[in-house]
Amino acid sequence: MNFLRRLFGSGDNNRERDGAIHLYVECGRCHAVVHVRVDPRNDLLPEYGDGDDLMGYRLIKEIMDSRCFRLMRAEIEYDARRREINRTIEGGVFITRDEYEQRRPPQSSPSRD
């Protein structure tokens, strides 16, 4: 059984090891919570200084909740080693993973007929 868990992932622990950036946000209007997975290898935009010197990366992500469908715009700056420097969001607020887990909508299971 452990083989299958390692192969397909076992939920929460897999989230930390997948190499992704996980954003948790709350809509400023309806207070719905949203989880967004970002692939840093493909979604970060490189920023260059004078010449061809890599200065860092920028992530611009538009996020929509499933309740009021309001668009939120997150912007995160990273240094050249992909360490976060600054983050801002319009139309919502960043929350922690724990806050998201406590408030997320219940998972619906597929119906069996």
BALO-899608 format. One record per atom (N, C-alpha, C, CB): x, y, z. Coordinates in steps of 0.1 Angstrom, whole numbers, padded with zeros to 4 digits, always signed. Each point is the difference from the previous one (the first is absolute). Glycine has a CB too. Layout:
XYZ ...
//
This chain:
+0008-0012+0000 -0008+0012+0000 +0009+0013+0000 -0018-0013+0012 +0029+0012-0005 +0009+0012+0000 +0005+0003-0014 +0006-0005+0024 -0004-0005-0032 +0005+0002-0013 -0010+0008-0008 +0012-0022+0001 -0025+0019+0000 -0010+0008-0007 -0001+0014+0005 -0013-0021-0003 +0015+0023+0016 -0001+0014+0006 +0012+0008-0006 -0011-0009+0021 +0023+0003-0022 +0011+0007-0005 -0001+0003-0015 +0014-0011+0017 -0020+0001-0024 -0002+0002-0014 -0010+0010-0004 +0006-0023-0002 -0017+0024+0009 -0011+0009-0003 -0001+0012+0009 -0012-0019-0009 +0020+0019+0019 +0000+0011+0010 -0010-0003+0011 +0006+0016-0018 -0003-0011+0030 -0009-0003+0011 -0006+0012+0006 +0013-0019+0005 -0016+0029-0014 -0008+0012+0005 +0009+0011+0005 -0018-0015+0006 +0017+0019+0007 +0006+0012+0005 +0015+0000-0001 -0019+0002+0015 +0026-0013-0012 +0015-0001+0000 +0005+0002-0015 +0000-0015+0020 -0008+0010-0029 +0004+0002-0014 +0000+0014-0005 -0010-0022-0004 +0002+0031+0011 -0001+0014-0004 +0014+0007+0003 -0025-0001+0005 +0031-0003+0006 +0013+0007+0003 +0011-0005-0010 -0007+0002+0024 +0006-0014-0028 +0011-0006-0008 -0002+0001-0015 +0003-0015+0018 -0013+0021-0023 -0003+0001-0014 +0008+0011-0007 -0022-0010+0004 +0029+0018+0003 +0009+0011-0006 -0009+0012-0004 +0016-0018-0007 -0028+0017+0009 -0009+0011-0004 -0001+0011+0011 -0013-0016-0014 +0008+0028+0010 -0003+0011+0009 -0015-0001+0002 +0020+0015-0008 -0024-0016+0021 -0014+0000+0003 -0005+0013+0006 +0002-0025+0003 -0011+0031-0009 -0006+0013+0004 -0014-0003+0006 +0014+0014-0017 -0016-0007+0028 -0014-0001+0007 -0005+0014+0001 +0006-0022+0013 -0017+0025-0018 -0006+0013+0000 -0014+0000+0004 +0016+0007-0018 -0021+0004+0023 -0014+0003+0004 -0005+0011-0008 +0004-0009+0023 -0015+0008-0029 -0007+0010-0008 -0003+0012+0009 -0009-0017-0017 +0011+0029+0013 -0003+0012+0008 -0015+0003+0000 +0023+0008-0005 -0030-0013-0004 -0015+0002-0001 -0008-0010+0007 +0004+0012-0021 -0003-0025+0017 -0008-0010+0006 +0007-0009+0010 -0013+0000-0022 +0025+0002+0024 +0008-0007+0010 +0002-0015-0003 -0008+0016+0016 +0006-0020-0029 +0003-0014-0004 +0015-0002+0000 -0022-0001-0014 +0026-0011+0017 +0014-0003+0000 +0004-0008-0012 +0000+0000+0025 +0012+0002-0030 +0004-0006-0012 +0015-0005+0001 -0016+0014-0014 +0019-0026+0009 +0013-0006+0000 +0005+0000-0015 -0004-0014+0021 +0016+0020-0023 +0005+0000-0014 +0014-0006+0001 -0013+0021-0006 +0015-0031-0004 +0014-0006-0001 +0007+0006-0012 -0009-0022+0010 +0021+0026-0007 +0008+0007-0011 +0013-0008-0002 -0009+0023+0007 +0012-0026-0020 +0012-0007-0003 +0011+0010-0002 -0013-0019-0011 +0023+0020+0020 +0010+0010-0001 +0009-0002-0013 +0000+0001+0025 +0001-0013-0030 +0008-0002-0012 -0006+0007-0013 +0008-0021+0010 -0021+0022-0010 -0007+0006-0012 -0007+0013+0003 -0003-0023-0007 -0001+0026+0019 -0009+0011+0002 +0007+0013+0005 -0017-0016+0005 +0030+0015-0001 +0007+0012+0004 +0007+0006-0012 +0004-0010+0022 -0006+0024-0023 +0005+0007-0011 +0014+0006+0004 -0023+0006-0008 +0033-0009+0000 +0014+0005+0004 +0000+0015-0002 +0011-0022-0006 -0003+0029+0014 +0002+0015-0001 +0015+0002-0001 -0022+0006+0013 +0025+0002-0023 +0014+0003-0003 +0003+0015+0003 +0001-0019-0017 +0012+0021+0021 +0004+0013+0003 +0008+0005-0013 +0002-0004+0025 +0008+0012-0023 +0008+0005-0011 +0007-0012-0006 +0004+0023+0011 -0005-0023-0024 +0006-0011-0007 -0009-0013+0001 +0023+0010+0003 -0016-0021-0001 -0007-0013+0001 +0001-0005+0014 +0005-0005-0023 -0003+0013+0033 +0001-0004+0014 -0014-0003+0006 +0021+0013+0003 -0023-0026+0001 -0012-0004+0006 -0001+0007+0014 -0001-0022-0013 -0010+0030+0015 -0002+0007+0013 -0009-0008+0009 +0004+0022-0012 -0013-0029+0006 -0010-0007+0009 -0011-0005-0009 +0006+0013+0020 -0017-0016-0013 -0012-0005-0007 -0013+0007+0005 +0011-0022-0003 -0021+0021-0004 -0013+0006+0004 -0011-0009-0004 +0009+0023-0003 -0018-0025+0012 -0012-0008-0002 -0012+0010+0000 +0010-0021+0010 -0018+0020-0021 -0012+0008-0001 -0011-0010-0002 +0011+0021-0009 -0020-0022+0019 -0011-0011-0001 -0013+0007+0003 +0016-0018+0008 -0025+0016-0018 -0014+0004+0002 -0008-0012+0005 +0002+0017-0018 -0009-0015+0029 -0007-0010+0007 -0015+0003+0001 +0021-0005+0014 -0029-0005-0016 -0015+0003+0001 -0006-0011+0010 -0001+0010-0024 -0007-0005+0033 -0006-0009+0009 -0013-0006-0007 +0009+0013+0020 -0015-0023-0013 -0011-0007-0006 -0014+0005+0006 +0015-0020-0005 -0014+0030+0013 -0013+0005+0006 -0005+0013-0008 +0007-0010+0023 +0001+0021-0022 -0004+0012-0007 +0007+0003-0013 -0006+0009+0023 +0016-0018-0026 +0007+0001-0013 +0008+0013-0002 -0017-0015-0009 +0021+0021+0020 +0008+0013+0000 +0014-0004-0003 -0016+0012+0016 +0022-0004-0025 +0014-0003-0003 +0009+0007+0010 -0006-0002-0024 +0016-0006+0029 +0010+0005+0009 +0014-0001-0007 -0013-0007+0021 +0021+0017-0019 +0013+0000-0007 +0012+0000+0010 -0011+0013-0019 +0018-0024+0019 +0011-0002+0009 +0013+0003-0008 -0012-0017+0014 +0022+0023-0008 +0013+0003-0006 +0010-0003+0011 -0009+0018-0016 +0019-0027+0012 +0010-0004+0010 +0013+0002-0007 -0015-0017+0012 +0025+0023-0005 +0013+0002-0005 +0010-0010+0007 -0005+0024-0004 +0014-0029-0004 +0010-0010+0004 +0014+0005-0004 -0016-0019-0001 +0026+0015+0009 +0014+0003-0004 +0005-0010-0010 +0004+0010+0023 +0008-0009-0027 +0005-0009-0010 +0001-0014+0004 +0013+0019-0008 -0014-0022+0021 +0000-0014+0005 -0014-0005+0003 +0023+0005+0010 -0033+0003-0015 -0014-0003+0002 -0005+0000+0014 +0002-0014-0020 +0004+0023+0028 -0005+0002+0014 -0009+0012+0000 +0021-0011+0010 -0032+0010-0004 -0010+0011+0000 +0006+0012+0007 -0019-0017+0000 +0016+0029-0007 +0004+0013+0006 -0011+0008+0004 +0019-0001-0015 -0030+0001+0007 -0011+0009+0003 -0013-0007-0006 +0015+0021+0000 -0026-0018+0006 -0013-0005-0006 -0011+0010+0003 +0007-0024+0003 -0015+0026-0014 -0012+0009+0002 -0012-0007-0007 +0015+0021+0000 -0027-0017+0004 -0012-0005-0006 -0010+0011+0000 +0005-0024+0007 -0013+0024-0018 -0011+0009-0002 -0013-0008+0000 +0014+0017-0013 -0024-0012+0021 -0013-0007+0000 -0001-0011+0010 -0002+0006-0024 +0012-0008+0032 +0000-0011+0009 +0011+0001+0010 -0011-0014-0016 +0013+0004+0024 +0011+0000+0009 +0007-0014+0000 -0011+0017+0015 +0024-0018-0013 +0006-0013+0002 -0003-0006+0013 +0019+0007-0015 -0021-0020+0016 -0003-0006+0013 +0010-0012+0001 -0025+0007+0000 +0026-0013+0011 +0008-0012+0002 -0006-0012-0004 +0011+0011+0019 -0003-0022-0021 -0006-0013-0004 -0010-0005+0011 +0021-0005-0013 -0017+0007+0026 -0009-0004+0010 -0013+0007+0000 +0020-0005+0014 -0020+0018-0017 -0013+0007-0001 -0008-0005-0012 +0011+0020+0010 -0004-0023-0021 -0007-0006-0011 -0007-0013+0003 +0016+0012-0015 -0008-0021+0022 -0005-0013+0003 -0012+0000+0010 +0023-0008-0003 -0023+0018+0012 -0011+0001+0009 -0013+0005-0007 +0017+0005+0018 -0015+0003-0028 -0012+0007-0006 -0003-0005-0014 +0006+0020+0013 +0001-0029-0019 -0003-0004-0014 -0013-0007-0001 +0024-0002-0004 -0030+0003-0008 -0013-0007-0002 +0002-0016+0001 -0008+0020-0014 -0002-0027+0019 +0001-0014+0001 +0002-0006-0014 -0014+0000+0020 +0022-0011-0021 +0003-0007-0012 -0012-0008-0004 +0025-0001+0004 -0030+0002-0016 -0012-0008-0004 +0006-0013-0006 -0015+0020-0004 +0009-0031+0008 +0004-0013-0006 -0009-0003-0012 +0008-0008+0023 -0002+0001-0032 -0008-0004-0012 -0012-0009+0003 +0021+0002-0014 -0032+0000+0008 -0012-0008+0003 +0001-0013-0007 -0014+0020+0003 +0010-0030+0003 +0000-0014-0006 -0015-0004-0002 +0022-0006+0011 -0025+0003-0023 -0014-0004-0003 -0001-0015-0001 -0003+0021-0012 
//
